[in-house]
Amino acid sequence: MSQGGEAPSSLATPSAAITMPEIENLAVKEPATPKEVKESKTSALTSSHASSLPPPYYFENGLRRVAPYHYTYKTWVKERWRGRKLIDVFESEFRDRSLAYYKNAMETGQICVNGKATSPDHILKNGELVSHTIHRHEPPVAADPIGIIHEDQDMIVINKPSGVPVHPAGRYNFNSVIEIMKAERHSEWVAYTCNRLDRLTSGIMFVAKHPKAADELTTQIKQRSVRKEYIARVIGNFPDEEVVCNQPLLQISPKLGLNRVRANGKSARTVFKKLAYYPPRESQRQTRDGSLPAAGDATEEKDRPWLQKEGYSIVRCLPVTGRTHQIRVHLQHLGHPIQNDPIYANQRVWGLKLGYNDPEALENTDDDIITRLNRMGKEEVADAVAYHDEMVDEYYKRKAEKMSGKLCEVCDTPLYTDPGLQELSLWLHSLRYEDSGGSWSYLSPLPVWAMPPSGMSGPTEVGGMEELVSAVKDVNPEIA
């Protein structure tokens, strides 16, 4: 097994060398036919302890799928829910079903309090247990395997594919990194994740095998003695010099996980350095991972002219702090958002300037942004388009996840179409983690979308982190 450094634990042998690892894959066994899986699994999964049952994966059209199953969510009444009507809590905090659905579910006993059916007007109290039994429809995710960069008795270092959430959450359960890994190992295997990545972000993650190893690395990360490098593909020609963005970030919607640059936000610092710039080219046709398709592929170049304007840059990113969406928001503020970002490079949400240099929210109010984002995936599709025009509408109406207008035959749940390829990938990759003292380091391969396009020359690997670190070593000596 190739490894890109030494394990971040007490067993590590000091070494500052970095090698490019060969990725080993966790190959999930594909069942004989999707129909066979659907018929055998849908009726079997009726427990809230669904993770203890064989995961019903099947693969179709390049996607990992899970057949629908019954599932019971349970949660204790949160402090902010106390004294409020049950129906009001579901209306304000859960957006995947209609108000009429929730009211009916309460009246028919699908939503219970302390295991008993109750009125939608029930006033929630401290210590009450709310449960909701549903026929669960998980969205499909990319079928890309989980790469293993290094594994020892304490830690697994993985190369997470884009489009797959780390933990079960929201609409995702089996289609999560932890559940996929559990399926490959055994049902009693317990994962202790040490760092987090958004669902759309790919790259290096640490999964400890026991609490001690997790605590050691987590403490190191919190002390900021671990250097993290990301690689991003952004709109336009990024400046040549190192750019340090110190703009504070404020979460304007906990429900949507949305952040903006704001003076009264939390302090944040990111260092950026351009690795390469690739100008637009008339004949260039891009696939979802940023590579060039083979001759004869039916890519609809005429439908996507916005991809060719301004060209794009590959940018190295060193997040000194670790705020939610920090790199994405800082790049947006600098006028170079990630090229396929469905939130921060979306003109339907941010307008023509895409949120550039608007720390006082003068161009778009927070309420405007939240309202527009709430429409994405329902009345509209979540398009990451830097240059919007009428042709965008037609292209994404055909290739995006949104309400299909159909209902599930079992539960009458409104069904979504499959996600478009642009919704399964974000051109942001966790490239490297290393101890600032030089005792261990891991480096993943560059993703395909960061490599030079066909017919152009450019870097195929990155150097050390000295340039990035030197830009902030005086104010952040802990990472020097």
N, C-alpha and C positions, 0 to 999 in steps of 0.2 A: 504494500500500500504506500503510495507516494504521499508525502506530507510537505506542507509549505512552511514549516517552522517547528517549534517545540510547544508542547502542551502548556497552557496557561495555568499551571498548578504547581504544587510543591514538588512534583516529580520532574519538573522541567530542567533541562540542561541548558545553561546559558549559551545563547547563540544569536547573533544578529543577522545571520545569512538569510536571504530570501530566495526561494526557488519557485518556479511556476509549476504547480502541481498538476498531475493528471487527475481528472475527476472520476471517481467511481460512482456508479448509479445505483439507487435503490429501485430495482425493477419490480413494479407491482404487477402481479399476474393478471392477465386479461382473461375474463371468463369467455366461454364459448360464444355466446351471443347476448346482446343487450336484452332481447326479449326474455331469455331464460332467467336473467338476473332480476328483471322487473317483476316477473311472475312469482319468483321464489322469495324475494326480499320484502316486497311491499307489505304483505300480510304478516311477515315475521316480526317487523320492528314496531312494537307497540309499547315499549317501556321507556321511561325517562332515563334509564341507564343504558342508552343505546350504544355507548362506546364500548360496552362489554361484549357486544355481538359482532359477528363477522361483518366488516364494512362492505356494503354492496356496490363496489366500484365496477363500472364498465366504461369502455372507451368508444367514442363515436365522433366523427368529424373533427379529430384533433383535440377533443375535450375529454377530461375526466368527469364522469357523471355518477350521480347517486340516485337510485330509484326512490320515489317518494315513500315516506314512512310516518307512522304516528309517533308523536313525541310530546312530553309534558315538561313545560318550563315551570320552575318554581323559584320564588324569590320572597324574602322577608320584606315587609313594608319599610321603605326608606324614610329617613327623617323628613325629606321634603314632600312626601306623600301624605303624612299624617294630617288628619282633619279634612282631607279632600275626598270628593266622591270618587268611587272606583272608576266610573266611566270617564271622568275628567282626567284622571291619571293616564288611562290608556289613550285617550285622544291626544294628549299633549306630549307623551313620551315615546309612543310607538307608532311609526309612520307607515308600516308595510301593509296595514289593513284599513278598511273604511270604518267610520264611526258606526254605521249600521251593522257591520259584521260584529264589532265588539259588543254592541248592545244585545244582539241576538245570542252571541256566545255566552254572555252572562245569564241571560234568561233561560238558556237550555242546559246550563251546567258545564259548558266547556271551559269557562273561566270561573274558578271557585275561590273562596276565602276560607282558610282553615279546612279545606277538603269538602266544603258544602256550597251548593249553589246559593247565590245571593242576588240582591237587586243591583242594577246599575247605579242606584243612588246610595248604596252602602257607603258609610263614612269610614275610611280606613283608620286603624289604630295601631299604635306601637305593638310589635310582637305578633302581628297577624301574618299568615303565610298565604301569598297569592299564587295560584297555579293556573296554567293555561295549556290545555291539551289541543294540539293541532295536527293536521295532516301536513307534514313538513316537506317543503319543496326546496332542496338546496340548489343554488345556481351551479352550473358546471364551471370548472376551472381549467386552466391550461394543463395538458397532459405531460408537460415536461417533467422529467424525473428530478429527485432531490439528489444533488451531488454531495459526496463525502470527500472533504479535503483532508481531514485527519481524524483519527479515532484512537483513543487509548482507554485505560480503565477508569478515567475520571471524566473525560470530555469528548464530545463529538463536535467537530467543526464542519458545518455544512455550507453548501452553495445553494441558497434558497431560490427556486424559480419565481419569476414574477407572476402576479395574478392569483397567488395562493395565500390566504391568511395564515398566520402562525398558529393561533389558537382558535378553537371553536368560539364563535361569537356571531351575533346577529343571525343572518340567513345561512351561515356556514357552520357545519359541525364536522362530519366526516371529511369534507373537502377542506382540510386544514393540514398544515405541515406536521403538527404533532400527531394527529390521527393517522395520517398516511405512514409516518414512521412507525407508529404503534402497530399498524397492520403488518408491516414487514418484520417486526421483531416478535412481540407477543403481547397479548391483551393486558398483562400485568405490568408491562414496562412503563416506567414513570419518567417523564422528561422534565428537566429543570432549565428553562430557558434563561439565558444570562443577558441578552440584549434583544431589542425589538426592531422589527422592520414592518413598515406598512404593507398591506396586502399587495399593492402593485410594485413595490420595490423588491429587487432581486439582490442576491449576494450573500456575503459571509454572515453567519449566525453561529452562536455558541449554544450547544445543548449539553448541560451537565448531566452526569449519570447519578449523582447523589448531592444532597444539600450542601455539604461542605465545599465541594468544588464550585458549586454555583455561588455560594456566599463569597468565596475568595475572589473570583473574577468580578462579581457584581460590585464588591467593595472597591476593587481597583478602578473600575469604570467610573464609579461615583467620585473617586478622588481625582479624576481627570488625568491619571498617569498612563492611560491607554490612549494611543493615537488611533483615530479612525479616518480613513480616506474613502470618499465616494467618487464615482465618475458619473457625469451627467452629459446629456446631449441637449444643447440649448439653441434657441432661435438666434440667428444673426452671428456677427463677428464679435466675439467677446474681447475685451481689452487685452493687450499683450502682457501688461505688468500684473503683479499680484494685486488682488482686490480684497480688502478686508471690510466686510459688512458688519457693522455693530448695531444695527437697528433692532430695538426691542420688539417682541412679538406678543400680541394679545389674542386670546381665544374669544372669538365673537359668537360662536355657537358650539357649545359642548355637544349638542345633539348631532351636529354634522361634523364635528372635529375640525372646524374651520378657523384658521388663524390669519391675522393681518398685521402688517407693520403698524405700530401705534406707540406714541411716546409714553403712555402709561402702562405699557406691557412689561413682560419679564425680559431681563437682559438676555441678549443672544449675540453670538459672534461666530462668523464663518469666514474662512479664508478660501479664495478661489484663485486658480491659475489655469490659463488656457493651455491645453495639450495640443490641439490642432483646430484648424478652420477649414471647412470644405465649402467652396462657393457653389451657388446653384448651377445646374446644368440642364439644358433643355431636354436632353435625352434620358435623364436620370429617372428611374421608376423605383419607388421604394416599397418594400414589404413591411409587415408589422414589426419585425425585429430590426429594421433599419438597413438590412442587406439589400442587394440588388437581385431581383428575380432572374431566373434563366430566360434566355431568349424564347419567345413564344408564349410566356405567361400572360394571362388576360388581365393584368393590372390596369385599372381604369385611370390612366394618366390624365386624360382629358377632364375627368371629374374631380381631380385633386390638384389644381394648379397652385394652391396656397403653400404646398409642401416645398415648392421650388424657390420661393421668394426669399431673398436675403442669405440663403445658405444656412449652415449650422456650424456650431463649435462643439468640440468635446472638451469638457472642463473638469479639472480636478477640484475636489471640494474637501476641506478639512473643517468639520464642525467642532468648534471648541466647546460650545455648550450643546445641550441635547433637547431642544424644544421640539414639540410636535410640528412636523412639516417645515422645519427650520430652513433646510436647504432650498426647498421648493419656493417658500415665501420670499426668502432673500434674493433668489434669482429673479423672481417676478418683480420685486421692487427695483432691481438693477436694470430692468428692461430686457432681460434675457431669460424668460421662463423656459422650463423644460419643454421641448418641442411638442411632445404628445401628452402633456399633462391635462387630464380631463377637467380639473378644477381650476388651476391657476393659469392656464393658457386657453381659457374658454371665453371667446368674445361674447357669447350669449349672456355670460355672467358679468364680465368685467368691462365690456365695451372695447372700443378700438385701441385704447392704450394698454389693455390687459393689466391694469392695476399698477402701471409703472409710476413710481415716485409719487404716491398718493398717501402719505402717512397720516394726514388729517381727514381722510375719507371725504374729500370735497368732490371728487368725480363720481363716486358711488357710495351711498350710505350703507351701513351694515345691514339694515332692514332690506334694502334693495337686493344686496348680494344674497342674503339668506333666502329671500322669496324666489329668486331666480334659480338658485341651487336646488330648492325643494321641488321644482318642476322637472329637474333632470331625472330621467328614468321613468317618468310618468307620462306627462303630456309631451315632453321633449326628450331627445337623446342627449347623452353627455358627450359632446364633441370637443376634442382638443384641437382647436383650429386657430392658427395665428392670424389668418387672413380670410375673413368670413365673406362668402358671397352665396348667391342662390344655388349654385351647384353643390355646395356643401350639404344642403338640406336633402337633396335626392340621394346623395351617396350614403349618408348616415342613416336615413330612413330605412335603407335596405340592409345596413350592416351595423346594428346596435341593439343592446338590450333595452327593451321597454315593454310596457303592457301590450300583450298580443290581442286583447279583446276576447280571448277564450277563457273558459272556466274549467277547473279540475272536475272530472266526473265524480270523484269521491267526496270532495269537500266544498265545491263551488268557489274555491279560491281563484282570484284572477291570476292568470299565468303570464309569465314573462317570456319573451323570445330569448334565444341564445344571445349571450354577450357578443358584441363585435370584437374583432381582434384588437382594435384600438383600446378596448376596455380591459384587456388582459395583460397589458404591458405598460410600464412607465420607464422612460429612459433615464433611470436613476439606479445605480448599482453600488452596493456596499463592497468595495474593492479590497480593502486592506484593514487589518487590525494588528497593532503591534504594541508591545510594552515599551514605554519611553526609555527604560533602562537597558533595552536591547536583549532581554532574556528570552523573548519569544516573538514570533511574527508570522502572520498568515496572509497570503496574497492569492486572490482568485484570478482566473484568466479574465481578460477583457471580454465583455459581452460582444456579440456579433455587431450590434448597432454602433459600437464605439470604434470599430475597425475601419480602415480607409475604404471608401467605396471603390468598386471596380474601375480601373483606369486612372486612379489617383494614388499618389504616394502620401504616406503619413505614418505616424508612430503606431506600432503594434504592441507596445508595452510601455509602462511608466517607470521612471527612475525612483530614487529614494524620496523621502518626505522632507528633506532638509529645507528646500525652498519654501514649502508651505509653513513649516514650523518656525522658520526664521522671521516670518512676518509678524508673529505674535509672541515670540519667546520672552520679550521684555515684560509684557503684561500678563502672560500666562507661562511662567517658568516651569510649572509642573509638567508640561508636555515637552519641554526642551530636552 
